[in-house]
């Protein structure tokens, strides 16, 4: 599929405006229904029994007493979710994570589940299940796990990506490498070389809505499920595969979603709820508690990253090298690989090498978290970039501008860039008043850049024109924060009608073809592409109908400003007044029936995204407490469809990054148990922790999208860790190498270095 | 053993039966179908279940259903006057002070409680008054602006 790439001067009527969102009233009046707000007649309450051990062999599970308790309708273990994965190891890992089989791999790993008439009975039943464990030694730290004597999670884990295959099993699941040139030669050319290790702790996406679903399995083998998810089609696919049912027999409806940030791209409780419902032959509602959310869902990786960068005195980076160790939980993923790919993506480098190591640890299965793996790599790289700028006496912005990637740069992970926004965001930062504002006592300023790939993927949309001329756009990507407004704007733009005449809804899995998840910042990017194509298809049919009504050849009909216009010579054409979409819609019963536009596509060409953040902090030298006092986000949106919600994405990502930088971390005890599975001890930023977050939207059109749109959701979480670390360093003259920079950690660093 | 409780919710007289261990949040959501209040944590840390109880802002997950006897409860479902939205609701929409919206009912209730006691709060007062309500999407910027704007409008009215 080819698109018009001539954007310069493209003008819009609807796109770029800021109307109210269509789902807004429901959300401010309490009417909107989220995962836990769905109920079915005869519904049972499901609860999951979880391992208290970080690593143990399951010797025996005795469920007999629980089954006999009055009001208990089903008890399941892994035997009720048999292995149907047929050698698909990724799917097997998902299954094993949903319900442990031979071993439990982390504190919180599911081992059994019950469905009972109410929560009280279900809780009592859980206590009656006896699990006989053989406790094994465990390892939760990413560096400890790579040591030769570390407890092994899987005896058959031999590091992939190494030739020849290692003879000894280890916790390093795989190795990936990216780059070009010769870093050794590059380091020889450098005047200054700096080398450091950086660490980041594990964080959780922290969505306020815990995972929730209602599953209803019928005796005919058909099932329905209502679930808060970032991808109901993917959930259907995975659940159906694990339960051994055809996709068409499982209908999944995505409820309103109370935050996801990548954390709702994975199934955990859903196959369990379905299996319980199948066994009990009644609907089952399963809602995780907050403690379960922390112990068993999410989180992101903990990391240990070695960075080495060489520069010349004139500011040219001659070589950049990184080894990135990312914790994956007990199952192999691609997290270090993504870190390795994104590390140096902002820069135009002659010699670059990154190595990613996927490390298995006794922690929950790592899940995507907003620009997954990029913030940690950016923390390490951007901290060091600042340090190098300081060492050669160059302004950090000028240093970055000198080395920034541009159109035509071969990226450190392979592809050659098209038009990109790193240079423009840096220039905007250089000119921003924030950079020149005066700092107070104990205050410091930092800045940093960030990159995210963005993603397109499989997308399907349906646009139906009603007889009154109003339009329903049905999309299959979840709306996580205003996408329905943006997509209605796009459909209105393309059709040439008012925003208020378009209603965008999210369809269930029975109403559309497959849609990939709302991840990779793809929701608005890809569904807007599908909406545009669906609208264009509808316009073709609108023109046919107008031709029919006018009795002229369709080639003489054009579509302009929401109207069919007759283009031809002679009296006949002069008399033909334009027909509005509503005029044509009104006649559809007589001109060939309903009009619908449909689109199915793979949204290729998601333009890469860059941001530059500026941050001022104040560090209390007595306590080490750090307060962010000013924050500015500058990011390329390609084209901001609904600028207010684009700003919202920028601000939200920055806030999550601030939490990660300063406070949030998973704390494990020596026993391998999570010590802070709640919002009191895992403290995400609250309103009084943050300042207003200023935003600047740049628009460097993405040539692969008809309107130039790029995804905007994720990049904003990439720079904050480094921006804040650089600001702290500026404020107290201590280079922080460990995130979060919590008060005790800063205080310790102050005492050590001063 | 259930007990019968009589209370006022959003100006309506309501009777419900609940067990001693049930929280007000459970009663609202599971017995009365008022699902506007959300459970984000169940431990009083996130504020998604905020309601106003006899004029005081509380986490309904920390109040027992039985404690509602002869009390006056305001929930998000009672904020609008029929089709007429409360100024806070209008301003939250206009400022896009919600993304996913799960925390929105709690923020609206907390902001209402604030503005009842303090019609002209400073930014700092707003931030501290809302510090018991967690939002993971917005970074709070647009929420604070919406509350400032609503307060301004309510002072004029």
HADDOCK unambig.tbl for C-alpha pairs under 7 A between the chains (distance, minus, plus):
assign (segid A and resid 20 and name CA) (segid B and resid 93 and name CA) 6.38 0.50 0.50
assign (segid A and resid 20 and name CA) (segid B and resid 94 and name CA) 6.35 0.50 0.50
assign (segid A and resid 24 and name CA) (segid B and resid 93 and name CA) 6.22 0.50 0.50
assign (segid A and resid 27 and name CA) (segid B and resid 101 and name CA) 5.76 0.50 0.50
assign (segid A and resid 27 and name CA) (segid B and resid 104 and name CA) 7.00 0.50 0.50
assign (segid A and resid 28 and name CA) (segid B and resid 89 and name CA) 5.65 0.50 0.50
assign (segid A and resid 28 and name CA) (segid B and resid 104 and name CA) 6.37 0.50 0.50
assign (segid A and resid 28 and name CA) (segid B and resid 105 and name CA) 6.30 0.50 0.50
assign (segid A and resid 29 and name CA) (segid B and resid 76 and name CA) 6.00 0.50 0.50
assign (segid A and resid 29 and name CA) (segid B and resid 77 and name CA) 5.65 0.50 0.50
assign (segid A and resid 30 and name CA) (segid B and resid 35 and name CA) 6.88 0.50 0.50
assign (segid A and resid 30 and name CA) (segid B and resid 36 and name CA) 3.90 0.50 0.50
assign (segid A and resid 30 and name CA) (segid B and resid 76 and name CA) 5.95 0.50 0.50
assign (segid A and resid 30 and name CA) (segid B and resid 77 and name CA) 5.76 0.50 0.50
assign (segid A and resid 30 and name CA) (segid B and resid 105 and name CA) 6.18 0.50 0.50
assign (segid A and resid 31 and name CA) (segid B and resid 36 and name CA) 6.41 0.50 0.50
assign (segid A and resid 37 and name CA) (segid B and resid 35 and name CA) 6.13 0.50 0.50
assign (segid A and resid 206 and name CA) (segid B and resid 136 and name CA) 6.77 0.50 0.50
assign (segid A and resid 207 and name CA) (segid B and resid 136 and name CA) 6.05 0.50 0.50
assign (segid A and resid 208 and name CA) (segid B and resid 40 and name CA) 5.26 0.50 0.50
assign (segid A and resid 208 and name CA) (segid B and resid 102 and name CA) 6.88 0.50 0.50
assign (segid A and resid 208 and name CA) (segid B and resid 136 and name CA) 6.75 0.50 0.50
assign (segid A and resid 209 and name CA) (segid B and resid 40 and name CA) 5.45 0.50 0.50
assign (segid A and resid 209 and name CA) (segid B and resid 102 and name CA) 6.62 0.50 0.50
assign (segid A and resid 210 and name CA) (segid B and resid 40 and name CA) 6.37 0.50 0.50
assign (segid A and resid 257 and name CA) (segid B and resid 100 and name CA) 6.31 0.50 0.50
assign (segid A and resid 258 and name CA) (segid B and resid 100 and name CA) 5.11 0.50 0.50
assign (segid A and resid 258 and name CA) (segid B and resid 101 and name CA) 6.46 0.50 0.50
assign (segid A and resid 258 and name CA) (segid B and resid 102 and name CA) 4.84 0.50 0.50
assign (segid A and resid 259 and name CA) (segid B and resid 100 and name CA) 5.59 0.50 0.50
assign (segid A and resid 289 and name CA) (segid B and resid 41 and name CA) 6.76 0.50 0.50
assign (segid A and resid 290 and name CA) (segid B and resid 40 and name CA) 6.78 0.50 0.50
assign (segid A and resid 290 and name CA) (segid B and resid 41 and name CA) 4.91 0.50 0.50
assign (segid A and resid 480 and name CA) (segid B and resid 99 and name CA) 6.91 0.50 0.50
assign (segid A and resid 480 and name CA) (segid B and resid 100 and name CA) 5.56 0.50 0.50
assign (segid A and resid 481 and name CA) (segid B and resid 99 and name CA) 4.00 0.50 0.50
assign (segid A and resid 481 and name CA) (segid B and resid 100 and name CA) 4.89 0.50 0.50
assign (segid A and resid 482 and name CA) (segid B and resid 99 and name CA) 6.10 0.50 0.50
assign (segid A and resid 644 and name CA) (segid B and resid 96 and name CA) 6.81 0.50 0.50
assign (segid A and resid 645 and name CA) (segid B and resid 96 and name CA) 6.98 0.50 0.50
assign (segid A and resid 648 and name CA) (segid B and resid 138 and name CA) 5.70 0.50 0.50
assign (segid A and resid 651 and name CA) (segid B and resid 138 and name CA) 6.05 0.50 0.50
assign (segid A and resid 651 and name CA) (segid B and resid 139 and name CA) 5.45 0.50 0.50
assign (segid A and resid 652 and name CA) (segid B and resid 136 and name CA) 6.98 0.50 0.50
assign (segid A and resid 652 and name CA) (segid B and resid 137 and name CA) 4.88 0.50 0.50
assign (segid A and resid 652 and name CA) (segid B and resid 138 and name CA) 4.39 0.50 0.50
assign (segid A and resid 652 and name CA) (segid B and resid 139 and name CA) 4.63 0.50 0.50
assign (segid A and resid 655 and name CA) (segid B and resid 139 and name CA) 4.88 0.50 0.50
assign (segid A and resid 679 and name CA) (segid B and resid 45 and name CA) 5.82 0.50 0.50
assign (segid A and resid 680 and name CA) (segid B and resid 45 and name CA) 5.93 0.50 0.50
assign (segid A and resid 686 and name CA) (segid B and resid 131 and name CA) 5.29 0.50 0.50
assign (segid A and resid 686 and name CA) (segid B and resid 134 and name CA) 5.99 0.50 0.50
assign (segid A and resid 687 and name CA) (segid B and resid 127 and name CA) 5.02 0.50 0.50
assign (segid A and resid 687 and name CA) (segid B and resid 128 and name CA) 6.88 0.50 0.50
assign (segid A and resid 687 and name CA) (segid B and resid 130 and name CA) 6.20 0.50 0.50
assign (segid A and resid 687 and name CA) (segid B and resid 131 and name CA) 4.99 0.50 0.50
assign (segid A and resid 687 and name CA) (segid B and resid 140 and name CA) 5.84 0.50 0.50
assign (segid A and resid 688 and name CA) (segid B and resid 127 and name CA) 4.62 0.50 0.50
assign (segid A and resid 688 and name CA) (segid B and resid 128 and name CA) 5.30 0.50 0.50
assign (segid A and resid 688 and name CA) (segid B and resid 131 and name CA) 5.73 0.50 0.50
assign (segid A and resid 692 and name CA) (segid B and resid 141 and name CA) 5.06 0.50 0.50
assign (segid A and resid 693 and name CA) (segid B and resid 141 and name CA) 6.23 0.50 0.50
